[in-house]
Amino acid sequence: MVKKVKKNSYPNAPQGTVTPVAVQAAAENPVEDPLFPIVGIGASAGGLEAFEQFFRQAPADTGLAFVLVPHLDPHHASLLSEILQRHIAMPVVEVQDQMTVAPNCVYVIPPNREMILVHGRLQLSTPEGPRGHRLPIDHFFCSLAADREERAIGIILSGTGSDGTKGVRAIHDQGGLTLAQEPLTAKYDNMPTSAIHSGCVSHVLPVEKMVALLTDLSASSTHQKTRTIKNMAAMHRILAMVRTLTGHDFAQYKKSTIGRRIERRMTQHAMEDWEIYAHYLQEHPTEVQALFKELLINVTRFFRDAEAFVVLKKSILPALLAGKPAGYTVRVWVMGCATGEEVYSIAMVLHEFLDETPQTARLQIFGTDIDTEAIATARAGIYPANIRQDLSAERLNRFFVKEEAGYRIKKTIRENVVFSIQNAIKDPPFTRLDLVCCRNLMIYLEPPLQNRILSTVHYALRPGGVLFLSTSESIGNHHDLFTPLDRKWKFYQTIHASPHTLPGMIGSFGWSGNQDGMLPATSGQKTSPIHFEELSRQMLLHPYVPAPMVIVIPGKAARGKGVKASGKPVRAKELQHMLANRKETLQAGLDEYKRTTDELKSANEELQSANEELQSTNEELETSKEELQSMNEELLAVNNELQAKMEQLAEMQNDLKNLFDNINIGTIFLDEHLVVRRFTREAQRIYRLVSSDVGRFLGDIKSDLDGEHLLAEAQIVIDRLIPYEQEMRTIDGIFYLIRIQPYRTLDNVIEGVVITFTDISKRIQAETAEREARAIADSILDTVSNPLIVLDDTLQIVYANRSFYNYFHFTSEETLGHPIYAVMDRHWNIPALRTLLESDLSGDKELQNSVLEHHFPHLGLRRIALSARRIVSSMGVTQKFLLTMAVSDAEASIQTTAPPTS
């Protein structure tokens, strides 16, 4: 087939659709607030219906930008933008790479792409993970939280799976607004339910009510970049109530962070006055607990800043463990560990490092946080399926076990980690540490508290130990305590030039970490040094060791708690015999225990081997299940799109049917082989078509045309692309105007022809009647003896009778179609005639025998008695001038009328 024109990128775009170029132009125009809120909306199965419900309530000037992230089939072109445009007052566009986001616009992710937001621009990339393991909503929401912070808005609508839960948590932790569809109103409730169970959803609403909430909040102070605390006294009272009820003091946390999170709780209670909220806390202790949970900052994920962990593994750990003896215990403390992802990340890196080097060591890793719920999650070691985007497939298979609820950390990692609830600000630290990880904790603290944390860390680390901070943190002015190892990824090594005590802790615990590790002397008493190692051993053994027994040696008196003093000493040989018997008994029991242990180990190894095989099979089944679930979600989304498209096509088909039925034009659609594809009702009057003729060659069907040769002409049209037109008559005497034109697709490809039949019988009859009337009129006028002409409204001659031609010796070629003034070499250009036609014959006037004289070639001087009148149409418009002439010899007339001479 022939393709003539390249298809436009946006063919047949619905009214209101804006191309990416237009949206980009709108984005480049300056706006009042360059950090306007951006709304990310994630959905999966059932998402199309939810999108339509959401935007049906949205006005065109919300001041927000909307980015839609549904689960789309990677191999199917999406119709979502086109379908949604019918329901949205704002422009809808499919995202192109590096597109700038503009307010009052809707952006849709393309199929088979992942998308992030960086500095207000949408960046696209090809997904790396296998189908079924991709989490596009989490991927975009996390970037949205990082780019817009408290001006990020995340919405989870209908869908299966848990995609979006991690992204909602990231937006919530940055102070943004999170919404989820009421599960009872969702077609598929898995995604909104998962987000709600995370505890990070601010509002659970039906879709129809979300737009009203966003419109109200977009203008409120909740989404302002800079917040002003108007009543600092109220804030102090609020924090005092939190400290009293929970025991945790947030007074030295950054006021901007604290104020933003307090205001978020106030917004959920529709409060704007801080004093009112402080009074509300006094009356509702449960709200204090909710506020405490809001103030906790649990922003974490596996291998956050992945390159930093590469540096830790390749550069920091080799130097840190260099020269350490075999079996050395590596001690690590992760402060503010939240739900434990960073603790396990470091544990995985240490395991990988030890497996790749000949060095042997034991691991002892501590993770602490003040959030009880977060520590409980960390201890359980179970994480949702969306952690796949933060972990490589190798680490996921090596260190995790797939379960129905997600992924569980393996025992080999879990047994090296201890989690505890601890306040790093006031509780005593761990000591003799090799590595302290304190990432994204100090950024929320005021400088005095940061200095205290750094001093605590310095005290806890061994000489040469390493401090690991986030890229947003630094050691400040503590260059006497730490020296940098890697400035980019913030690794610092301790400097122990002099003994250092734990600041702020000595008074609390009554002991100091002096160089000898001894307890201080009690006031007024002289004490002997007590070694911590011996003291710790005695304290640990005290609950398990029985009361002491004292053996009395002959010749020496002794008194013990377990043996009463008697005059007869116990003989040493008897005691030795008893001890030997007991030793033999114990040795036999120990041998039996070892044999049993070996058998149990062997059985356990067999069970572990079988368990690993079953686990491998289970993982394969889980992977297949996830892929099938993902494909099912994508198919549901495609099905919804196609269903909406089918409804649209049905409407268009109804419109076309009514159009064809009302224009009364017979139409036959033929393919390139002249086979009938479709026909209209009127076409049955020309060809004897029935519904079963669709798919038949048109030449096999009888027609009523007289002398048909249409098929040959139709083939010529297909070959040459030149339309064909002809008037033809049926055997019943009905005339049709037949047109044959190429059938062009939207891609401008020729796929057949379209034949139309327009009934022109009435027109033919009218033309015939007109010709007959003209012939009669011509016959009548030709019988008139006087010359007669008819002029049109431009004074061109349209008719002259036979007397005119005979008298003035004209032919019709010289007369018809020429202006009257140009006839006979302009001899009819008579001034008196002009005056009569252009002035005297104005309005409704008529001329009767107006005389004018003129000398004509070959005729001489002639007197013309001219009569003229207008011929006016039924609409009152002048169409013709009718002129009749009585011509006579002017000289003969003078002679006959002259008086006789005397």
Secondary structure, DSSP 8 states (H G I E B T S, - for coil): --B-S---SSTT--TT---HHHHHHHHHS--S-TT--EEEEEE-TTHHHHHHHHHHT--S--S-EEEEEE---TTS---HHHHHHTT-SS-EEE--TTEE--TT-EEE--TT-EEEEETTEEEEE---S-TTS--HHHHHHHHHHHHHGGGEEEEE-S-SSSTTHHHHHHHHHTT-EEEEE-GGG-SS-HHHHHHHHTT--SEEE-GGGHHHHHHHHHTSGGG-SS---S-HHHHHHHHHHHHHHHS---TTB-HHHHHHHHHHHHHHTT---HHHHHHHHHH-HHHHHHHHHHH------TTSSHHHHHHIIIIIHHHHSTT--TTEEEEEEEET-TTSHHHHHHHHHHHHHHHHSS--EEEEEEEEES-HHHHHHHHHTEE-GGGGGTS-HHHHHHHEEEETTEEEE-HHHHTTEEEEE--TTTS----SEEEEEE-SSGGGB-HHHHHHHHHHHHHHEEEEEEEEE-TT---TT-TTTEEEEETTTTEEEE--SS----TTTHHHHT----TT------TT-------HHHHHHHHHHTTTS--------TT-----SSS---SS---HHHHHHHHHHHHHHHHHHHHHHHHHHHHHHHHHHHHHHHHHHHHHHHHHHHHHHHHHHHHHHHHHHHHHHHHHHHHHHHHHHHHHHHHHHHHT-EEEEE-TT-BEEEE-GGGGGTB---GGGTTSBGGGS-B-BTT--HHHHHHHHHHH---EEEEEEBTTS-EEEEEEEEEE-TT-BEEEEEEEEEE-HHHHHHHHHHHHHHHHHHHHHHT-SS-EEEEETT-BEEEE-HHHHHHHT--HHHHTTSBGGGHHHHTT--HHHHHIIIIIT-TT--EEEEEEEEEETTTEEEEEEEEEEEEE-TTS-EEEEEEEEEEEEHHHHHHHHS----
